Amino acid sequence: MKFKLHINQTLAQLLAQEDTDGDKKITIDDKGPKSFLLQDEKGNSIAIEGTYQLSNLLQELALSKKGNNEFAEIDLTEITEDPVKRISRKIKDLYWKGLTRTIDAAGVKKIVEDDKIENAVSYLYVPTGDAFAFEYFKNLEASNPRLKVVHLPEDISPEYVLSLNKKPGILALALQTKNGKTDGIPFVVPGGRFNEMYGWDSYFIAMGLLIDDKIDLAFGMAENFKYQIDHYGKILNANRSYYLTRTQPPLYTSLIIDIIEKSNPDISWIEKHLKTAIKEYKTVWMEEGKRLTANGLNRYKAEGIGLPFEVEEGHFDDILEKYAPKYNLSTREFEKKYLEREILDADLDHYFTHDRSMRESGHDTTNRLVGICADLNTVAINSLLYKYECDISFLISNYFSDKFIYNTDQIYSGNYWNKKAEERKQKINELCWNEESGIYFDYNFEIEKQHHFEAATTFYPLWAKIATQEQAEILVKKTLPKFKMKGGIAGSTKSSVAKVSDNAPVRQWDYPFGWAPHQIFLWKGLLNYNFQDEAQEMIYRWLWLITRNAVDYNGTIPEKFDLSISSHKIFAEYGNVGTEFNYITEEGFGWMNASYQFGLTLLNPDLKEKLSGLIDPDNLF
């Protein structure tokens, strides 16, 4: 049944009655009657009841309004739709589109309007090796007085990157020319204030894109990864000038394999991406003294000078106020002078090396890594690199007859990479596995001891297939219960942060917060070792949390959750992205969208039915 409604009139009446807190959403926090009578010009009428249906009506009216229509035909089946089907459908048909960007003539408008940049001029940086892109963007600059296009030098030193803090900007990504027309190769951003292409977010987003048959977009993510490695020397934390010295967790080979499984690209595509992945492995991860340590394992180690540029004023007050008195300055005065490098402090520089490295790990921030990150062989990075080595071995063995010509001097066999992986696996199990605790800890190579902080990264070895079956049994039976909460696993155990001062910043990657990457790695890990029942339970818990939250809060799909209260309402550093919108979210949040679509591909039909009925997981398991 369809109702023809006057959009503005109906919207105004609906909000006046039901949006009692004035946030342009209809949620369980609103105190309206939760019943709205729809009447069309033919005299048909029906009562729309409850928060969920009322918020769906609001969303459908808002979407119709975007089309500049006076009237909308509202289909009642969309108002009463099964919430699981509705969320999944919106992700597929609306949210991915809302998150898609390009850096080209069309995309430059968004760059110029970027709310992260306060300068009157918007800077766009183009790598030295891409003359075509420089000419293309220079032509755009001529017709856009607010755009300034800058050619990066060949040698991008930390000192040079520091100098860009006075004129921060976006870094160019890959262009393509078809039928004489040049466009940016599209990519998908996480959402909200994250309006650029992020390193590890992009892998999880691409998982969701492949599930939803957005194959070209997933290919675009891979092409932009390749472009970044070729032109900036690494997959960037994100394509902004102040991230030029920082990478993120390596998931490029996982993306290559996912694309191959879904779309069977031609051998030349596989060859060029495999070459670039090997290049990244060798130049970013395996340079001794940088991200490779003497024991053969890896660490995160971002370069850079001074304060990380992306944080807001006051973010580091708990650290800076310890240093300011040394120079007889207030915290603000000291921050300014340190930022400008008028004051040099070796100890503080050392602290920020760890801080940048922590941000490179994707876990920004966690008490596990604060002030120590660059001294740790983390379980996470070594699990990811183990899988990298296995992936490269698999691709060479299966697609290149076990003989891959990397360059004139180097021909690789699958066995070469297999051996590297085996050596790494042995080392991880020797240095990071703690039999007594039943957990994988990061290893502090400086003091040659395990770093006893219980983090969700202990499950990465299940995802990477590093653990033995016996270790897997211990991790699932003994360790998983310490992390498990109503809506999924937390970033750390409660006991691991018990001794943290009440005055310390609330670190968003620790207990009680839940993140999509941790859930995805855990689900895959459980399935790798055939823990079917446990996988189903953990998938259900997370999907229930997303569904319940969206039903109660006008379709909100946030960046993360507070698992202690099963809510997107977060008290932690940085707040919660994906929660600010009027009437309807048209983006959700990148990796959260992907986790929902991925979880639904794994969940048993009977649990899907219970999910649609929003059955509380604690009543099921």
TIKOL-359495 format. One line per field, with one value per residue (C-alpha): x, y, z; residue in three letters. Coordinates in steps of 0.2 Angstrom, whole numbers, padded with zeros to 4 digits. Each point is the difference from the previous one (the first is absolute). Layout:
px <- [X:...]
py <- [Y:...]
pz <- [Z:...]
res <- [ALA:...]
This chain:
px <- [0000:0006:-0004:0002:0006:0004:0019:0003:-0017:0001:0019:-0005:-0015:0010:0015:-0011:-0009:0014:0017:-0001:0018:0002:0015:-0009:-0001:-0013:0007:-0004:0006:-0015:-0015:-0014:-0015:0009:-0016:-0002:-0016:0004:-0014:0001:-0010:-0012:-0005:0010:0008:0011:0009:0019:0005:0016:0017:0007:-0015:-0001:0019:-0002:-0014:0011:0015:-0011:-0008:0018:0006:-0015:0003:0018:-0008:-0008:-0017:-0015:-0009:0007:-0007:0004:-0001:-0006:0010:0016:-0007:-0003:0015:0009:0014:0014:-0005:-0003:0018:0008:-0009:0004:0018:0000:-0011:0004:0015:0014:-0006:0000:0018:0007:0013:0012:0014:-0003:-0010:-0016:0009:0010:-0016:-0001:0019:-0003:-0014:0009:-0004:0017:0010:-0002:0011:-0008:0009:-0002:0016:0001:0017:0005:0014:0016:-0001:-0017:0002:-0017:-0009:0010:-0005:-0019:-0001:0009:-0013:-0013:0009:-0001:-0019:-0001:0007:-0001:0010:0019:0009:0017:0013:0008:0019:0008:0007:-0014:0009:-0008:0006:-0009:-0016:0002:0001:-0017:-0009:-0002:-0009:-0008:-0009:-0006:0012:-0005:-0006:-0001:-0007:-0007:-0004:-0014:-0007:0011:-0007:0010:-0007:0006:-0001:-0014:0004:-0011:0003:-0005:-0012:-0004:0016:0010:-0002:0016:0006:0007:0012:-0008:-0018:0001:0003:-0015:-0011:0006:-0006:-0017:0000:0004:-0014:-0012:0006:0009:0014:0006:0002:0010:0011:0002:0006:0013:0006:0001:0010:0012:0001:0005:0013:0007:0000:0000:0011:-0014:-0018:-0004:-0008:-0011:0003:0003:0017:0003:-0001:0014:0012:-0013:-0007:-0014:-0003:0005:-0016:0004:0003:-0016:-0009:0008:-0005:-0018:-0001:0006:-0012:-0015:0004:0015:0010:0012:0018:0008:-0011:0006:0018:0001:-0009:0011:0016:-0006:-0005:0018:0007:-0010:0006:0018:0001:-0012:0001:0016:0013:0011:0000:-0017:-0015:0010:0009:0016:-0010:-0008:-0017:-0008:-0007:-0009:0012:-0007:0012:-0004:0005:-0009:-0019:-0011:-0009:-0017:-0005:-0009:0007:0001:0000:0017:-0002:0003:0017:0005:-0004:0014:0012:-0006:0007:0017:0000:-0010:-0014:-0019:-0006:-0007:0016:0011:-0011:0001:0019:0003:-0012:0010:0017:0006:0002:0008:-0002:0007:-0010:-0016:0005:0003:-0018:-0007:0009:-0009:-0016:0001:0005:-0016:-0010:0008:-0006:-0018:-0003:0000:0000:0002:0009:0008:0011:0001:0018:0007:-0007:0016:0009:-0013:-0001:-0019:-0010:-0010:0013:0009:-0016:-0004:0017:-0001:-0016:0009:0014:-0013:-0010:0015:0005:-0018:-0001:0017:-0004:-0017:0001:0018:0005:0011:0011:-0003:0012:0000:0015:0014:0010:-0013:-0011:-0011:-0007:-0015:0011:0012:-0015:-0007:0017:-0001:-0017:0005:0015:-0012:-0013:0013:0007:-0018:-0004:0017:0000:-0019:-0009:-0003:-0005:-0005:-0011:-0007:0003:0011:0009:0011:0018:0011:0017:0009:-0002:-0003:-0016:-0018:-0011:-0014:-0015:-0016:-0005:-0012:0015:0003:-0013:0010:0010:-0016:-0005:0018:0000:0016:-0007:0000:-0016:0004:0004:-0016:-0010:0008:-0003:-0019:-0004:0011:0004:-0016:-0011:0011:-0004:-0018:-0014:-0018:0004:0016:0019:0007:0017:0008:-0005:-0007:0015:0013:-0006:-0005:0016:-0002:-0002:-0018:0008:0008:-0008:-0013:0009:-0013:0009:-0001:-0014:-0015:0000:-0004:0007:-0004:0017:0002:-0016:0004:0017:-0008:-0014:0012:0012:-0013:-0006:0018:0001:-0018:-0007:-0017:-0011:0011:0001:-0019:-0002:0013:-0007:-0017:0005:0008:-0014:-0013:0009:0001:-0019:-0006:0009:-0006:-0018:0000:0010:-0007:0012:0016:0015:0015:0019:0000:-0010:0001:-0003:-0003:-0016:-0003:-0001:0008:0000:0018:0010:0018:0013:-0006:-0019:-0009:0000:-0015:-0013:-0002:-0013:-0017:-0015:0009:0018:0005:0017:0000:0018:0012:0006:-0016:-0010:0012:-0001:-0019:0000:0014:-0008:-0016:0009:0005:-0015:-0011:-0018:-0008:0011:-0004:-0018:0003:0011:-0015:-0010:0014:0001:0013:0016:0001:-0017:0007:0017]
py <- [0000:0017:0017:0016:0014:0018:-0001:0016:0000:-0018:0002:0016:-0009:-0016:0009:0012:-0015:-0013:0009:0007:0003:0009:-0010:-0003:-0019:-0011:-0011:-0009:0016:0010:0002:0001:-0011:-0011:-0002:0011:0000:0000:0006:0002:0011:-0015:-0001:-0016:0000:-0011:0002:-0001:-0007:-0001:0007:-0011:0003:0018:0003:-0010:0012:0014:-0007:-0004:0018:0007:-0010:0005:0019:-0002:-0003:0018:-0008:0008:-0017:-0017:-0017:-0009:-0019:-0007:-0016:0011:0007:-0017:-0009:-0014:0011:-0012:0001:0019:0003:-0012:0008:0018:-0005:-0008:0013:0016:0000:-0005:0013:0013:-0005:0000:0014:0004:0012:0009:0014:-0005:-0006:0016:0010:-0011:0003:0019:-0002:-0011:0004:-0007:0014:0018:0008:0012:-0010:-0019:-0009:-0015:-0009:-0011:-0012:0004:-0016:0004:0014:-0004:0003:0016:0007:-0005:0008:0016:0002:-0001:0012:0013:0000:-0001:0014:-0009:-0015:-0001:-0015:-0004:-0012:-0010:-0002:-0017:-0002:0002:0002:0002:0018:0003:-0007:0011:0015:-0005:0003:0018:-0005:-0017:-0008:-0015:-0012:-0004:-0018:-0010:0007:-0010:0006:-0008:0005:0016:0005:0000:-0004:-0005:-0019:0000:-0005:-0002:0010:-0006:0014:0016:0010:-0013:0006:-0008:-0017:-0009:-0015:-0014:0006:-0002:-0018:-0003:0012:-0010:-0016:0007:0007:-0017:-0008:0013:-0002:0017:-0008:0015:0010:-0015:0001:0019:-0003:-0012:0012:0014:-0011:-0004:0019:0004:-0013:0005:0019:0003:-0015:-0008:-0003:0016:0002:0011:0011:0016:0010:-0003:-0019:-0001:-0009:-0012:-0016:-0012:-0018:-0010:-0008:0002:-0018:-0005:0013:-0008:-0017:0005:0009:-0016:-0011:0011:0006:-0010:0014:-0003:-0006:0017:0009:-0014:0002:0019:0000:-0014:0009:0015:-0010:-0007:0017:0006:-0015:0003:0019:0004:-0015:-0009:0015:-0005:0014:0007:-0012:-0016:-0004:-0010:-0016:-0001:0006:0017:0015:0016:0014:0016:0014:0019:0014:0008:-0001:-0010:0013:-0008:0002:0014:0013:-0007:-0018:-0003:0011:-0014:-0002:0018:0006:-0011:0009:0018:0005:-0006:0016:0011:0001:-0004:-0016:0010:0011:-0016:-0009:0015:0001:-0019:-0001:0014:-0009:0015:-0012:-0017:-0013:-0017:-0009:0007:-0004:-0018:0000:0006:-0013:-0013:0010:0001:-0019:-0004:0011:-0010:-0016:0005:-0001:0018:0000:-0014:-0001:-0015:0010:0018:0004:-0017:-0004:0001:-0012:-0014:-0014:0000:-0016:0010:0006:-0017:-0009:0011:-0002:-0019:0000:0012:-0013:-0014:0009:0004:-0018:-0005:0012:-0005:-0019:0001:0014:0000:-0019:0003:0012:0019:0012:0015:0009:-0006:-0004:-0009:-0015:-0006:-0017:-0003:-0010:0015:0009:-0015:-0001:0018:-0003:-0016:0009:0014:-0012:-0008:0016:0007:-0016:0000:0019:0005:-0016:-0001:-0018:0004:0015:-0009:0016:0008:0016:0013:-0003:0014:-0003:0014:-0009:-0017:-0003:-0002:0015:-0006:0009:-0010:0007:-0007:-0001:-0017:-0007:0006:-0017:-0009:0011:-0002:-0019:0001:-0009:-0018:-0009:-0002:0019:0004:-0011:0010:0017:-0005:-0009:0010:0017:0004:0001:0014:0011:-0005:0012:0001:0008:-0008:0001:0015:0008:-0007:-0008:0010:-0006:0007:0018:-0002:0009:0014:0017:0007:0016:-0008:0002:-0013:-0010:-0005:-0016:-0008:-0007:0003:0005:-0012:0002:-0008:-0005:-0010:-0009:-0004:-0007:-0010:-0008:-0005:-0007:-0010:-0007:-0004:-0012:-0007:0008:0002:0002:0013:0009:0001:0007:0013:0005:0001:0011:0013:0000:0001:0016:0009:-0005:0005:0016:0005:-0005:0011:0015:0004:-0011:0005:-0011:0007:-0002:-0010:-0005:0000:-0018:0003:0009:-0008:0018:0012:0013:0001:0009:-0001:0010:0005:-0004:-0011:0003:-0004:0006:0018:0002:0007:-0011:-0014:-0007:-0001:-0008:-0011:-0003:-0009:-0015:-0002:-0001:-0013:-0010:-0001:-0006:-0013:-0006:-0003:-0011:-0011:0000:-0016:0003:-0004:0013:0013:-0003:0004:0015:0007:-0002:0009:-0015:0005:-0011:-0003:-0009:-0011:-0005]
pz <- [0000:-0005:0008:-0010:0012:0000:0005:0009:0009:0006:0005:0010:0009:0003:0008:0010:0008:0002:0000:0017:0003:-0017:-0007:-0017:0004:0008:0014:0016:0009:-0007:0011:-0014:-0001:-0012:-0011:-0015:-0011:-0019:-0011:-0019:-0012:-0004:0018:0005:0017:0011:0016:0000:0017:0010:-0002:-0014:-0012:0004:-0003:-0017:-0005:0004:-0010:-0015:0000:0001:-0015:-0010:0005:-0007:-0017:0001:-0001:0008:0002:0005:-0003:0016:-0001:0017:-0003:0002:0016:0008:-0008:0009:0008:-0005:-0018:0001:0007:-0012:-0015:0005:0002:-0018:-0009:0010:0012:-0012:-0012:0014:0004:-0017:-0005:-0014:-0001:-0017:-0007:0008:0016:0003:0005:0016:0003:-0001:0012:0012:0018:0006:-0008:0006:-0013:-0013:-0013:-0002:-0004:-0011:0000:-0015:0000:-0010:-0011:-0007:-0013:-0008:0016:0004:-0017:0002:0018:-0006:-0013:0014:0011:-0014:0001:0019:0010:0017:-0007:0001:-0008:0006:-0007:0014:-0001:-0003:0017:0013:0017:0017:0000:-0017:0007:0016:-0012:-0008:0017:-0004:-0017:0003:-0014:-0010:-0009:-0018:-0004:-0016:-0016:-0015:-0017:-0010:-0017:0001:0017:0016:0017:0017:0004:0013:0018:0015:0016:0018:0002:0011:0002:-0008:-0017:-0008:-0004:0016:0000:0009:0000:-0019:0001:0011:-0011:-0016:0009:0001:-0018:-0007:0010:-0007:-0018:-0001:-0009:-0009:0016:0008:-0015:0003:0018:-0006:-0014:0013:0011:-0014:-0004:0018:0001:-0017:0003:0018:0005:0011:0003:0009:0017:-0011:-0015:0009:0000:0019:-0002:-0013:0013:0006:-0006:0007:0003:-0016:-0008:-0019:-0004:0009:-0011:-0016:0005:0004:-0017:-0009:0009:-0004:-0018:-0008:-0007:-0014:0004:-0005:0014:0013:-0006:0002:0017:0006:-0005:0009:0016:0000:-0002:0015:0010:-0004:0001:0014:0012:-0003:0002:0015:0014:-0006:0001:0000:0017:0003:0006:-0017:0005:-0004:0009:-0005:-0002:-0007:-0004:0003:0011:0014:0004:-0011:-0011:0000:0018:0008:0012:0017:-0005:0008:0015:0012:-0008:-0004:0018:0006:-0011:0000:0017:-0005:-0012:0012:-0012:0001:-0009:-0015:-0002:0001:-0013:-0012:0002:-0001:-0016:-0008:0005:0009:0015:-0003:0013:-0004:0013:-0007:-0018:0006:0007:-0016:-0010:0010:-0002:-0019:-0001:0010:-0012:-0014:0008:-0003:0019:0004:0015:0012:0017:-0007:-0012:0008:0003:-0005:-0018:-0009:0012:-0003:-0012:0000:-0003:-0012:-0012:0000:-0003:-0015:-0007:0002:-0010:-0013:-0002:-0002:-0012:-0011:0000:-0004:-0015:-0007:0002:-0008:-0013:-0006:0000:0015:-0009:0002:-0008:0011:-0009:-0011:0016:0010:-0004:0014:0004:0011:0011:0003:0008:0009:0009:0005:0007:0009:0009:0005:0007:0010:0007:0004:0010:0008:0006:0001:0005:0019:0004:0018:-0004:-0016:-0010:-0013:0007:-0009:0003:0006:-0009:0009:0017:-0008:0010:-0005:0003:0011:-0007:-0005:-0017:-0013:-0012:0009:-0012:-0016:0000:-0003:-0015:-0007:0004:0011:0016:0001:0003:0019:0001:-0009:0013:0014:-0008:-0003:0016:0013:-0008:-0010:0015:0007:-0015:-0003:0003:-0004:-0017:-0005:0006:0008:-0006:0016:0016:0015:0011:-0012:0002:0019:0006:-0012:0009:0000:-0006:-0015:-0017:-0004:-0014:-0014:-0005:0018:0011:-0001:-0019:-0014:-0018:-0016:-0005:0016:-0003:-0018:0004:0014:-0010:-0014:0013:0008:-0017:-0004:0014:-0002:0016:-0009:0015:0008:-0017:-0002:0018:-0002:-0017:0007:0015:-0011:-0013:0013:0007:-0016:-0004:0017:0000:-0018:0005:0015:-0007:-0017:-0010:0008:-0004:0010:-0001:0016:0015:0019:0004:0019:-0004:-0018:-0007:-0013:0014:0004:0013:-0007:-0010:-0017:0003:-0012:-0019:-0010:0012:-0006:-0013:-0003:-0004:-0008:-0001:-0018:0004:0016:0004:-0012:0010:0010:-0016:-0006:0016:-0001:-0018:0004:0016:-0010:-0012:0014:0012:0000:-0006:0017:0008:-0014:0004:0019:-0005:-0009:0016:0009:0013:0013:-0002:0019:-0002:-0014:0006]
res <- [MET:LYS:PHE:LYS:LEU:HIS:ILE:ASN:GLN:THR:LEU:ALA:GLN:LEU:LEU:ALA:GLN:GLU:ASP:THR:ASP:GLY:ASP:LYS:LYS:ILE:THR:ILE:ASP:ASP:LYS:GLY:PRO:LYS:SER:PHE:LEU:LEU:GLN:ASP:GLU:LYS:GLY:ASN:SER:ILE:ALA:ILE:GLU:GLY:THR:TYR:GLN:LEU:SER:ASN:LEU:LEU:GLN:GLU:LEU:ALA:LEU:SER:LYS:LYS:GLY:ASN:ASN:GLU:PHE:ALA:GLU:ILE:ASP:LEU:THR:GLU:ILE:THR:GLU:ASP:PRO:VAL:LYS:ARG:ILE:SER:ARG:LYS:ILE:LYS:ASP:LEU:TYR:TRP:LYS:GLY:LEU:THR:ARG:THR:ILE:ASP:ALA:ALA:GLY:VAL:LYS:LYS:ILE:VAL:GLU:ASP:ASP:LYS:ILE:GLU:ASN:ALA:VAL:SER:TYR:LEU:TYR:VAL:PRO:THR:GLY:ASP:ALA:PHE:ALA:PHE:GLU:TYR:PHE:LYS:ASN:LEU:GLU:ALA:SER:ASN:PRO:ARG:LEU:LYS:VAL:VAL:HIS:LEU:PRO:GLU:ASP:ILE:SER:PRO:GLU:TYR:VAL:LEU:SER:LEU:ASN:LYS:LYS:PRO:GLY:ILE:LEU:ALA:LEU:ALA:LEU:GLN:THR:LYS:ASN:GLY:LYS:THR:ASP:GLY:ILE:PRO:PHE:VAL:VAL:PRO:GLY:GLY:ARG:PHE:ASN:GLU:MET:TYR:GLY:TRP:ASP:SER:TYR:PHE:ILE:ALA:MET:GLY:LEU:LEU:ILE:ASP:ASP:LYS:ILE:ASP:LEU:ALA:PHE:GLY:MET:ALA:GLU:ASN:PHE:LYS:TYR:GLN:ILE:ASP:HIS:TYR:GLY:LYS:ILE:LEU:ASN:ALA:ASN:ARG:SER:TYR:TYR:LEU:THR:ARG:THR:GLN:PRO:PRO:LEU:TYR:THR:SER:LEU:ILE:ILE:ASP:ILE:ILE:GLU:LYS:SER:ASN:PRO:ASP:ILE:SER:TRP:ILE:GLU:LYS:HIS:LEU:LYS:THR:ALA:ILE:LYS:GLU:TYR:LYS:THR:VAL:TRP:MET:GLU:GLU:GLY:LYS:ARG:LEU:THR:ALA:ASN:GLY:LEU:ASN:ARG:TYR:LYS:ALA:GLU:GLY:ILE:GLY:LEU:PRO:PHE:GLU:VAL:GLU:GLU:GLY:HIS:PHE:ASP:ASP:ILE:LEU:GLU:LYS:TYR:ALA:PRO:LYS:TYR:ASN:LEU:SER:THR:ARG:GLU:PHE:GLU:LYS:LYS:TYR:LEU:GLU:ARG:GLU:ILE:LEU:ASP:ALA:ASP:LEU:ASP:HIS:TYR:PHE:THR:HIS:ASP:ARG:SER:MET:ARG:GLU:SER:GLY:HIS:ASP:THR:THR:ASN:ARG:LEU:VAL:GLY:ILE:CYS:ALA:ASP:LEU:ASN:THR:VAL:ALA:ILE:ASN:SER:LEU:LEU:TYR:LYS:TYR:GLU:CYS:ASP:ILE:SER:PHE:LEU:ILE:SER:ASN:TYR:PHE:SER:ASP:LYS:PHE:ILE:TYR:ASN:THR:ASP:GLN:ILE:TYR:SER:GLY:ASN:TYR:TRP:ASN:LYS:LYS:ALA:GLU:GLU:ARG:LYS:GLN:LYS:ILE:ASN:GLU:LEU:CYS:TRP:ASN:GLU:GLU:SER:GLY:ILE:TYR:PHE:ASP:TYR:ASN:PHE:GLU:ILE:GLU:LYS:GLN:HIS:HIS:PHE:GLU:ALA:ALA:THR:THR:PHE:TYR:PRO:LEU:TRP:ALA:LYS:ILE:ALA:THR:GLN:GLU:GLN:ALA:GLU:ILE:LEU:VAL:LYS:LYS:THR:LEU:PRO:LYS:PHE:LYS:MET:LYS:GLY:GLY:ILE:ALA:GLY:SER:THR:LYS:SER:SER:VAL:ALA:LYS:VAL:SER:ASP:ASN:ALA:PRO:VAL:ARG:GLN:TRP:ASP:TYR:PRO:PHE:GLY:TRP:ALA:PRO:HIS:GLN:ILE:PHE:LEU:TRP:LYS:GLY:LEU:LEU:ASN:TYR:ASN:PHE:GLN:ASP:GLU:ALA:GLN:GLU:MET:ILE:TYR:ARG:TRP:LEU:TRP:LEU:ILE:THR:ARG:ASN:ALA:VAL:ASP:TYR:ASN:GLY:THR:ILE:PRO:GLU:LYS:PHE:ASP:LEU:SER:ILE:SER:SER:HIS:LYS:ILE:PHE:ALA:GLU:TYR:GLY:ASN:VAL:GLY:THR:GLU:PHE:ASN:TYR:ILE:THR:GLU:GLU:GLY:PHE:GLY:TRP:MET:ASN:ALA:SER:TYR:GLN:PHE:GLY:LEU:THR:LEU:LEU:ASN:PRO:ASP:LEU:LYS:GLU:LYS:LEU:SER:GLY:LEU:ILE:ASP:PRO:ASP:ASN:LEU:PHE]
